[in-house]
Amino acid sequence: MPGSLRRSKDHIRVLIVTADNMTGELLKGAFARRRNAFIVETLTGSSQKVIGELSAHKTQVALISDDLEDGPRSGFKVLQKLRDSRQPTAPIMFLHGSKPEYVIGAFREGARGIFYRNHSLKALAKCIRTVHNGQIWASNDDIEHLLGALDHVKPFQFKSPEGTLLLTRREEDVVRLVVDGMKNREIAQKLNVTEHSIRNYLYRIFEKLGVSTRVELILYVFSHGNQHDDANPG
């Protein structure tokens, strides 16, 4: 019995949210050979029905279809509710295709990953593990969509809840160049410093903002980039 309890704690608890039972069971079947790693529950129907039953499912990761019983994009209502409820559940949006407005909307509403219906179900377990481990699951196309959207949130300055600036002016310069797609060497050349200095800047930036990768930094900028100082735009 103690061994059984320990194995249960090692499982990742997953909630699959879809429009119908057939799709839910199909996705659930992707984990049939991995029962020692996942405990999978399904929730189907309209967004209103799903939202009403969300609190009864204490899961660690939720895979949410963008279209539910009440129509296209209704899954985003579930994503919003999950974000607002502050449940410790990491959401992944399950999309038909890589539409910029869907990708941007999903990450804006708190998604930690995007998984597409035309992707191999074998990759789904890896996606869920990645998100459960606190990382982002996103394709190159997804990142390109986010980078395109970032043009509308510059300039930016990041502030604490008390209103103090989190980053130095030079650290903000480094963040801007990362968002522009530059590598460490290119940033070093642009700012006329060494690559070692850039690595140190990035270490401090990641620590201050609570992120651990470039992708997470881009998402942070996307989510917080409108917090600029109107009184001092320069």
VENFENNOR-V648400 format. One record per residue. N is the residue number from 1. PHI is phi in radians with two decimals (999 if undefined). Layout:
n=[N	N]
phi=[PHI	PHI]
//
This chain:
n=[1	2	3	4	5	6	7	8	9	10	11	12	13	14	15	16	17	18	19	20	21	22	23	24	25	26	27	28	29	30	31	32	33	34	35	36	37	38	39	40	41	42	43	44	45	46	47	48	49	50	51	52	53	54	55	56	57	58	59	60	61	62	63	64	65	66	67	68	69	70	71	72	73	74	75	76	77	78	79	80	81	82	83	84	85	86	87	88	89	90	91	92	93	94	95	96	97	98	99	100	101	102	103	104	105	106	107	108	109	110	111	112	113	114	115	116	117	118	119	120	121	122	123	124	125	126	127	128	129	130	131	132	133	134	135	136	137	138	139	140	141	142	143	144	145	146	147	148	149	150	151	152	153	154	155	156	157	158	159	160	161	162	163	164	165	166	167	168	169	170	171	172	173	174	175	176	177	178	179	180	181	182	183	184	185	186	187	188	189	190	191	192	193	194	195	196	197	198	199	200	201	202	203	204	205	206	207	208	209	210	211	212	213	214	215	216	217	218	219	220	221	222	223	224	225	226	227	228	229	230	231	232	233	234]
phi=[999	-1.01	-1.12	-1.12	-1.13	-1.13	-1.12	-1.09	-1.18	-1.37	-1.19	-1.66	-1.53	-2.09	-1.96	-1.83	-1.95	-2.42	-1.34	-2.47	-1.13	-1.06	-1.14	-1.07	-1.23	-1.08	-1.17	-1.06	-1.12	-1.12	-1.78	-1.01	-1.54	-2.15	-1.14	-1.40	-2.03	-2.34	-2.02	-1.96	-2.08	-2.15	-2.45	-2.24	2.13	-1.45	-1.07	-1.11	-1.12	-1.09	-1.06	-1.16	-1.89	-0.99	-1.12	-1.40	-1.93	-1.62	-2.00	-1.67	-2.36	-2.15	-1.75	-1.99	-1.21	-1.23	-1.99	-1.98	-1.05	-1.61	2.06	-1.03	1.20	-1.16	-1.11	-1.17	-1.14	-1.17	-1.04	-1.09	-1.10	-1.11	-1.11	-1.21	-1.34	1.03	-1.21	-1.35	-2.03	-1.53	-1.58	-2.14	-1.53	-1.84	-1.93	-1.25	-2.75	-1.50	-1.52	-0.93	-1.16	-1.29	-1.10	-1.10	-1.08	-1.11	-1.21	-1.11	-1.59	1.84	-1.09	-1.85	-2.97	-2.22	-2.21	-1.83	-1.13	-1.54	-1.48	-1.10	-1.13	-1.11	-1.41	-1.11	-1.06	-1.14	-1.02	-1.16	-1.07	-1.06	-1.19	-1.07	-1.44	1.57	-1.77	-1.75	-1.92	-2.64	-1.49	-1.05	-1.11	-1.06	-1.12	-1.07	-1.06	-1.18	-1.10	-1.11	-1.25	-1.18	-1.03	-1.64	-2.07	-1.53	-1.31	-2.48	-2.43	-1.72	-2.15	-1.33	-0.99	-1.46	1.69	-1.44	-1.23	-1.48	-2.03	-1.31	-1.04	-1.17	-1.11	-1.11	-1.06	-1.11	-1.05	-1.03	-1.27	-1.09	-1.11	-1.32	1.60	-1.39	-1.48	-0.97	-1.09	-1.17	-1.12	-1.06	-1.15	-1.11	-1.68	1.05	-2.33	-1.47	-1.07	-1.05	-1.12	-1.14	-1.06	-1.16	-1.05	-1.12	-1.04	-1.19	-1.09	-1.01	-1.14	-1.20	-1.63	1.30	-2.07	-2.34	-2.45	-1.08	-1.08	-1.12	-1.11	-1.07	-1.12	-1.10	-1.06	-1.06	-1.38	-2.06	-1.18	-1.49	-1.49	-1.63	-1.58	-1.13	-1.28	-2.44	-1.11	-1.42]
//
